[in-house]
Amino acid sequence: RSDHTTVFVKHYLNLIDTCLPALTGFFPVVKWLPKYRFKEYVWGDVMSGLIIGIILVPQAIAYCLLAGLQPIYGLYTSFFSNIIYFLMGTSRHISVGIFSLLSLMVGQVVDREVQLAGFDLSEDSRLEGISPEDLFNSSKTNVSSVNLTLGVFNMECGKECYAIGVATALTFLAGVYQVLMAVLRLGFVSIYLSSPMLDGFATGASLTILTVQAKYLLGVKIPRHQGFGNFVITWINIFKNIHKTNFCDLITSALCISVLVAAKELGDRYKHKLKIPLPTELFVVVTATLVSHFADLNGVYGSSISGAIPTGFIMPQVPSLNLMSRVALDAIPLAVISFAFTVSLSEMFAKKHGYTVRPNQEMLAIGFCNIIPSFFHCFTTSAALAKTMVKDSTGCQTQVSSVISALVVLLVLLFFAPLFYSLQKCVLACIIIVSLRGALRKFRDVPKQWRISKVDTLVWIVSMLSAALISTEMGLLVGVVFSMFCIVARTQLPHVAILGQIQGSVFYEDAGEYENLTAVPKVKIFRFQAPLYYANKDFFLRSLYKATRLDPLLEIAKRKKAEKKAKQLAAKRAKENVQDNGNCQVNQILVPKDHEFHTIVLDCSAIQFLDTSGISTLKGVRNDYKEVGISVLLASCNPCVLDTLKRGSYFGPNEKDISTLMFYTIHSAVQFAGRREIAAFDSEM
């Protein structure tokens, strides 16, 4: 019996040894939490967690305007995403939760599907004195309904229920895509999202967010437009209805924006003196709610308010399988944007604080931050730069701060949510708009960016305009395609140059960029600053012919034409019994064979790779110039290019000509050309 016990214990210990690395890999918290330095970390984590929680509450309520959902769902999302990232994330500092850009993208899909289901988008339901479950009951919310299958449940669903059904299906799929990308190691997709493209896309989306929120600032009720051109059409509708402005909302908006912007500017100016950021959003929300409640702004002036925010949690529901087929494509850009921002922020703050993160685990973490909360009526999340910077500046040490933030949101969910009933929607719109300051300030950087890189500035402008004027999803697609097109264009139309020698040295540089360079007698040194492949081989040939002022094909054609004309003339004179030497006449008519140079040195230092077309092009150049008496030498080839040339038999059988065709430096090629010319001259003498 003791032997069996010993074997069992050994198997049990082996199982633990096998499973523990997998467990700590999937849940990093298991590894770092036991090593938590309580006295050293707890104060910073508690302070940053409380501050982020205080910021999260008004933002969670406000961003639901963008998502087209009830405020309660924003609180759910903030709570669950913080808890799950605490368990699965590898970054110590990023703040995961609601993000304005993703909220906008979710809202566009929700509005489209709600409208297609036959609901009135302008319907402004008043959810007074209801429980969370009543949001799913069309009879109590007094709105029209449709039949919707939520997982295994078939139920009658009102507008709010249908809207969150669309959002959870979209979020579930986005999370599934992110997990699949992590499993299949597809994180490299993010490398195609260049920084100028993402900045332009975010700025264009910010303009769309500003446009969507403008009607709340004015208190104007206009129909929501779906599809392309939302930016332009919304502003046209706003100006058509500008005479219906609610002056109570307008005055409130002006006051709130003034307070928020002033506080932000003061916070930025004196941030080195302030230990914690000012909780301006919470102050504005509390003050505006009290004023709206006691002055009855909704009853007296018709100001639009948030309505009831129920306390507690809704029973979990399986996301609607029927809706997933309708939003499967919409979830792709959401998944890509979400993981791109999360991974980039994780790596940025890890580098700042001297630790490492695992990008693949970050994708898994953000994927499950979307999959699991989708069962609890949440929508898509990612890391947010602004909250992460606040978290970092307030002393955050670990993701324990996320648990503190989640507890703050939980208190609001359980006890304080109904107190926001009288909060005006224009106040929430002000919070959203002021949060866009960072993205909108990018316009000030355009002149500087133009001076640094015109191509990057064009990518920014195209991404921004397409995201604002076409649609958010199309803006992402257009931005990616255009930035890749710019990369291809750079290799198709690269910089080329004729090089001159730096006096008294063995180095050579661009004669068009530098002064006081010496031209090498009888030698042309040509630099091509791009890979040589099928797409730019014609540009390479045109540039080489233009730089050397000699097209060997035209030269050969001229000579053949001259030879033909000479032969015809000789034949004509022979018939006329002319005694002149025909060969002499040919020599008099032929194009002169002497040129201003006898060697071309191709500087290959900037050629990263060759394909078969590139090899064929180099062979053709060498043969064509050889026919007009000019040698072509290669210099400074990298190992990849050299190996490709060897495999392509550029140097002849068994590489017998490599010592006379390829040189490790430009100077050695120039010296070889000079020695060969001297040897040829001596042999003629």
Buried (B, 14 or more C-beta within 10 A) or exposed (E): EEEEEEEEEEEEEEEEEEEEEEEEBBBBBEBBBEEBEEEEBBEBBBBBBBBBBBBBBBBBBBBBBBBBBBBBBBBBBBBBBBBBBBBBBBBBBBBBBBBBBBBBBBBBBBBBBBBEBEBEBEEEBEBEEBEBEBBBBBEBBEBBBBEBBBEEEEBEBBBBBBBBBBBBBBBBBBBBBBBEBBEEEBBEEBEBBBEBBBBBBBBBBBBBBBBBBBBBBBBBBBEBBBEEEBBEBBEEBBEEBEEEBBEBBBEBBEBBBEBBBEBBEEBEEEEEEEEBBBBBBBBBBBBBBEBBBEBEBBEEBEBBBBBBBBBEBBEEBBBBEEBBEBBBEBBBBBBBBBBBBBBBBBBBBBEEEEEEBBBBBBBBBBBBBBBBBBBBBBBBBBBBBBBBBBBBBBBBBBBBBBBBBBBBBBEBBEEEBEBBBBBBBBBBBBBBBBBBBBBBEBEEEBEEBBEEEEEBBBBBBBBBBBBBBBBBBBBBBBBBBBBBEBEEEBBBEBBBBBBBBBEEEEEBBBBEEEEEBEBBEBBBBBBBBBBBBEBBBEBBBEBBBEBBEBBBEEBBEBBEEBBEEBBEBBEEBEEEEEEEEBEEBBEEBBEEEEBEBBBBBBBBBBBBEBBEBBBBBBBBBBEBBEEBEBBBBBBBBBEEBBEBBEEBEBBEEEBEEBEEBBBEBBBBBBEBBBEBBEEEEEEEE
